[in-house]
Every structure is written in structure tokens, then in C-alpha cells.
Amino acid sequence: MHVLVIGGTRFVGRHLVAGALERGWDVTVFHRGTTPNPHPAAREILGDRRTDLDRLDGRWDAVVDLCGYLPAEVAASADALRHRADSYAFVSSISVYPDAGPERIGEDAPRKVLEETVDAFTPALYGELKAACEDAVLQHWGPDALIVRPGLIVGPWDHTDRFGYWVRRIARGGVVLAPGDGAARTHFIDARDVAAFVLDALAARRGGTYNVQGPEHPPTFAGLLAEMARTSGAAAEIRWAGDAFLTAAGVQPWTEVPLWAPGHTLLDRLVCDAALAAGLRFTPLATTLRDTLNWETEHGTRGASLAPERESELLAALPLSP
Ligand SMILES: NC(=O)c1ccc[n+]([C@@H]2O[C@H](COP(=O)([O-])OP(=O)(O)OC[C@H]3O[C@@H](n4cnc5c(N)ncnc54)[C@H](OP(=O)(O)O)[C@@H]3O)[C@@H](O)[C@H]2O)c1
């Protein structure tokens, strides 16, 4: 297989390129060069997808587009490459679905609609933009399009400091502030599983749209933190802070306390039957946690999530449970 990857050097793309090379595929990565290409065995075409699509003058079996966020840009690459490859895979997101929606969210559930023309990436419109990007790919590629909608992606090279925050925080040990009561199920997918799913689909010439989420046996949040403690060998004492306490303290869901999303049930309602039937496989949770801990220990940098001082402040204000 000859594959052109638009992106491919940061997180999911990095695993996807590694997986394709392991399969003996010939891989070309097209990116600007701001994130160095970690794969010497991949060919590299440097350029910006906004201005340099004319540099893509080869012929490939498949394109994988990992950095499409603006419909006009995705439409341009989907159009420019239509006669240069046989299929076009677009990595979208479950953010295309509004939080209010049907009880079970399959691929045909209603998506968010982009009501305006947007020239620059706007985080608040991420889901609307991704939905419009999907449409641009489908318009040009029809049945030769593969649209993959992952939920929360985790694993080594995850720069977002969400799942990684918890892996690092638990490994640090001591008294840990955790949101909610720990009973809710958690959902996430190892980046390597997303990558393998895309590569398998391309190898099988399978198009279509797929929700992809894991893990195989979703643990409760308490169970997940306990697994993280087992992985690192840390002694962590969890203190649960309820939604009302955190909200009253002005704590920002998701960004300040990662994975805390009170009232949001999208991940719980997502149905991945189509991907499972198409062969979606899951890395064992213990492997994801071990590899993430190793990566976080070596490379992890703190993002905007809960600072230790703020955590201590909140812990001091937290009423002791009866
Ligand atoms: N993280 C999650 O939980 C999550 C969940 C659902 C969906 N997703 C989706 O997963 C996808 C994967 O993201 P990723 O960052 O991990 O992918 P990636 O392919 O590993 O990294 C992004 C790549 O895009 C390149 N790039 C950025 N802007 C470019 C431009 N204008 N022209 C050419 N290349 C450009 C970057 O290289 P240079 O900087 O060198 O250009 C980099 O190689 C995204 O589409 C995201 O929406 C993520």
C-alpha cells in the first residue's frame, strides 16, 4: 500500500504512520515541518495544506487526513487528491454530535450544523466544523470516503493533558482530589486502536462512517484511578469532590479538572457496533496505562489542568465525608 498522510507527526498520526510502516507500507507524510517528522522511513513532503497542495503530485492507494478542521481546507485537499488516490480517510470526532440527542448515538444520529462561514479554526465550533469537513470529504469521495469519529483518544504522545493528567497525578501519590463519586463509567480509546482501525479499513478498501470508542470493558472512574495506582505502584488516597462542591468553587469542567463533564452523557450513549463488526480491536487497559505512564514520565508537560496549589486549596475546603 502507498499511503499519503496529511499530518502524521504529533499524536494519532504518529501512531498511524508507525503502524503503516510496520505493515511494510510505503508512507508519505505531508506537513509544515513545525512538528518534526519522527519517522525516517516515511517520505516527507513539507508544505501547508492551505497553500501547498500542488506539492502533492504523486499517486497513492489511500489518503489519511488527520488535521482537517476547516471545511474549505478539507474540500480543497479532497478535490485536489480525487484522482491521485483510491480512498480518502478523514479523522473526525464524536463532537459532531450534539450532547442533547437520541439515547443511542449511532452513525446516523443528527449532527451539529455549521450555520456560518468560518475562516479560522474556532474551538467553540469544533463539532460543527468537523461535521462540515465530513460533508466536504463525502461530496468528493462518496463511497470511497472513510469517516472515523473517535471519542476521547489517549495514549503515548497525547499532548492534551487530560487522561495524562490523571496518570501523572495518581503516580505522584498522596491525597488526590477527584471529581464526582467515582461511579460513572469512563470511555476512551487508545490512539493505536484508532490508527489500526483506519489502516485495517484502508487495507480492506472499506468506506463508510464509524464511531470508535473503547475500552473493551469501560471501568468506573474509581476503577480507572485504582488501575492507574496499580500501574504506577503509587499510594494514592482519593478524596471525592461532588459536582455541587466543584461547581460552587468555580472549577471549570474538563479543562481544569480533566474528564469531569457533569451532565454530559454523549460518551455513554455512543454506539460503536459498526466499528466492532468491522474489526475494531482494543489494546488491554493495562498496556495503555503502562505506556501512557512511561510516556508521561519522560515527556509529559503540564497543561492548563488542575495545578497542585489549586488542588490543595480545594482539598482543604472539601468537607470531610461522614
Ligand atoms: N485527541 C482527541 O481526543 C481526539 C478525539 C477525537 C478526534 N480527534 C481528531 O484526531 C485527529 C488527530 O490529531 P493529531 O494532532 O493527533 O494528528 P497528527 O497527524 O498526529 O498531528 C497533526 C499533524 O498535522 C500537521 N499539520 C497541522 N496543520 C497543518 C497544515 N496547515 N498543513 C499541513 N500539515 C499540518 C502537523 O505537523 P506540522 O505541525 O509540522 O505541520 C502534524 O503532523 C484530529 O483531526 C482531531 O480532530 C482527536
The ligand as an ORCA input file, in Angstrom:
! r2SCAN-3c Opt
* xyz 0 1
  N      -7.272     13.937     20.840
  C      -8.510     13.501     20.908
  O      -9.013     13.089     21.975
  C      -9.345     13.467     19.637
  C     -10.658     12.994     19.739
  C     -11.420     12.904     18.565
  C     -10.871     13.284     17.345
  N      -9.598     13.760     17.284
  C      -9.047     14.110     15.973
  O      -7.892     13.331     15.777
  C      -7.108     13.952     14.759
  C      -5.681     13.664     15.062
  O      -4.953     14.773     15.565
  P      -3.395     14.643     15.858
  O      -2.936     16.001     16.200
  O      -3.163     13.570     16.827
  O      -2.821     14.253     14.405
  P      -1.315     14.111     13.911
  O      -1.415     13.788     12.466
  O      -0.505     13.228     14.770
  O      -0.717     15.590     14.111
  C      -1.232     16.728     13.454
  C      -0.403     16.967     12.201
  O      -0.908     17.945     11.362
  C       0.168     18.709     10.809
  N      -0.427     19.973     10.393
  C      -1.104     20.851     11.168
  N      -1.538     21.888     10.428
  C      -1.107     21.651      9.150
  C      -1.248     22.361      7.929
  N      -1.890     23.541      7.858
  N      -0.713     21.830      6.801
  C      -0.041     20.641      6.850
  N       0.109     19.928      7.981
  C      -0.419     20.433      9.131
  C       1.187     18.741     11.935
  O       2.538     18.862     11.522
  P       3.231     20.311     11.387
  O       2.977     20.998     12.690
  O       4.654     20.002     11.120
  O       2.535     20.942     10.234
  C       1.016     17.323     12.488
  O       1.770     16.412     11.732
  C      -7.580     15.386     14.671
  O      -8.266     15.535     13.445
  C      -8.568     15.538     15.824
  O      -9.657     16.386     15.489
  C      -8.818     13.865     18.406
*
